[in-house]
Amino acid sequence: MYRLFIANKNYSSWSLRPWVLMRQRGIPFEEHQVRFGSTDNRALFRSFAPNGTVPCLHDGETAVWDSLGITEYLAERHDGVWPSDPKARAWARCAAAEMHSGFSALRNRCGMNCGLRIALVEMPDDLRRDISRIDEVWSEGLGRFGGPYLAGAAFTAVDSFFAPVAFRIQTFGLQLNGAATAYAERLLALPAMRQWYADALAETFREEGHEREARASGTIVDDLRAAVV
């Protein structure tokens, strides 16, 4: 059976991508959570990942690192990871790759912290552009391929790559158009996403780097996480 190494569910957007893809597509795996350390995460994660980051998938003696690498590895072995229609598949791969390599303002200013609700202190132009582009991509996919998911009727890898954005929208109250907002709500309602969210809220470990990033991004108006013990 596959073994998927991830970090804290409250923080790790990269870990979420293959996790939710495999859960929603019914691909069995063993979950191995290794929480972020307080100092050198790379040294810790090098014990299971060649590049010292999460996520990392183990298939027997084979280690597959990086969320996009994991996705393609799974696509070679399981139907439905990417859409079957060639046009939808090409679009989905481009959209997922854009998410994988872009949207730096959204990542840096609105880090994933599932259990918090934060009022942004400002909306700089680079963040506004990223949100506008998310809106555009989601609206295009939903309109072009008929929904309810980005590339058609089934949840595929492109949806998993944008799943962390749904948590960011929830945390920061980001505003999108009606179709895009409904899509974010649809993602959050998925059984796998609900499980991830419940697990994230139950975590009691706090990593100061991520907490500091959250405080810098705006005013924390609610903290729904279990208390630190």
N, C-alpha and C positions, 0 to 999 in steps of 0.2 A: 504494500500500500504506500501511496505517496505520503511524505512527511513535509508539512509546510511550516517553516520557521517564520514567526512574526514577532513584533514588539507590542508595546502597550496599545490596546484597542482605543483608548481615549485619544491618543496622539497620532498613531501611525497610519497616515493616509496611504502610503505605499503598500503596507501590509494588507490593507483592506481590499485592494484591487483583486489579487488572485484568490483571496479568501472568499469574497462574495461571489466571484465568478464560479468557483468550484462548488460552493454551496447551492447556488441557484441552478447550475447545470447538472447537479446530482453526481458530481465526480467525488468519490470517497477519498478522504485524506485524514491523517492524524495531525492535529494541531500541536505545535510546540511553541509556546510563548516564552521569549527571553526579553525581559523588560529592559528599557533603556537604563544604562548606568549613570552615575553622577559625574563620571569623568570621561574615560575613553571608550565610547561605544564600539569603535572599530576593532579594538583589541579583543573585546568581548565577543563580538559577532564573527570574528575571523575563525572562531572554533567550529562554525558550521557553514559560513559563506566565504568564498574566495575573495570577494571584494570588501568584506567586513560591513555589509549593510543588510537590512531586511527589505523585502522578503527574500527567502531562499527556499526552493523546492528540492527535496531529495527524492530520487526515484532509484532505489537500490543504491548502487555506488555512484550514481550520477547526481551531481549538484547543479542546479539550474538557478542562476541568480538574476536579479533585475525583473521587475514586474512584466515588462514587455517580453523578455526572453522566456519567462515562465508561460506567458500566454501563448506564444508561438509553439512552445514545446507541447503544451496541452492540445493545441489545435491540430497537431500532427497525429494525435492519438485518440481524440474524442470529437465526434460530430457535434456541430452546433456552437462551437466556441466563437466562430465567425459566421456571419450570414451565408446561406447557400447561394443566394442570388449574386452574380458577379459585380453588378453595379453597386448594390448595397454593401457588399464585402469591401470593395475598393474604397467607398466613402467611409465606412466604419474604420478601416485601417488608418486612413489619413487623419480622421478625427481623433482616434486614440493616440496616434503618434504626436499630434499637435498638443494634446493634453500632457503627454509624457514629457515633452521637451519644452513646453511653453508655460504661459500664465504665471510668470515669476512674481508679478505684483500681488496676485491673489494668494499665492503660496506664502510669500513673505509677510504680507500685511494681515492675512486672515488664516493663520495656521489652524490645523484641525485640532479642536479641543471639544469633543462631543458633549461633555457635561456642562459646559458654560454657556451663558447667554451674555453677549457683549455688545454694547453700543459703541460703534466706531467713533473715534475722535475726529476723523476727517475722511473725505472721499477724494483722494488725489487723482490726477488725470490718468496715471498708469493703471490704477485699480479700476477706475471707471471703464477704461478701454477693455480690460480683461473681462469684466462682468458683461459688457456689451457683446463681446465676442462669444462668451458662453451662451448668452441669449440667442445669438445668431446661429451658432452651430446646432443647438438643441432645436430651435424652431425649424431649421432647414431639414434636419433628419426626420423629425416628427411629421412635417408636411410632405416631404418627398417620398417617404417609405410607409406612411400610413399609421405609424404608432402601433401599440401604445409605448413601444420602446424606440430607441433612436434609429435603429436600422430595420424596423419592422415589427412583426407580431411577437417575436421571441426576445428574451433577455440574452444578450451576447457580450463579447468582450468590450465593445465600445461603451456599453452601459456601466460595466465594472470600472472602467477608467475614469468615468465622471461621477461615480458613486460618492467619493469623498467630497465633491463639490456640494452635494445635497446636504451633508452635515455642516459644511461651512455656511451655506445659506441659512440653515436653522440656527446656528450659533450666532451669526452676525446680522441676521434679519436682512439679508441682501435682497434687493428688489429686481425681479425679472418680469417679462410679460406673462400673460395669462397661461399660454400653452407651456412655457418653460417652467413656470411656478407649479403647474399641475404635474409636470413630469418629475420635478424634484420631490413633490409630495408622494408620487407613485413609488419612487425609489425608496424613500424613507419607510413606506408601508410594506415593503417586501419582507417576507419571513426572515431571510438571512440578514437584512439590514436591521431589523428589529432585535434580532439576537445579538448582533455586534454592538448595538447601542446599549442594550441591557448589560452586556458584559463590561462595556466601557464605563457605565455609571457605577458598576459594582467595584471597580478598581480603587484601591486606597493609596496606591503609590503615587507620589507627585515628583516629577522630574523638573528641577528648577529652571532649566533652559526653556522648556516649553511653557512653563508657568510665567516666566518673565516676559516671553514673547506675547502671551495673552494679555498681560497687564499693560504692555506698551501699545497694544493695538486699539485700546479703548477702555470704556468703563464697564467693569464686570457687574451686571445687574442681577445675575442669579447663578448659583452653583448647585447643580442637581446631583453631584457625585456623592457617593458614600463618604462618610467622614474618615479622615486619616486616623489610623489607630497606632 
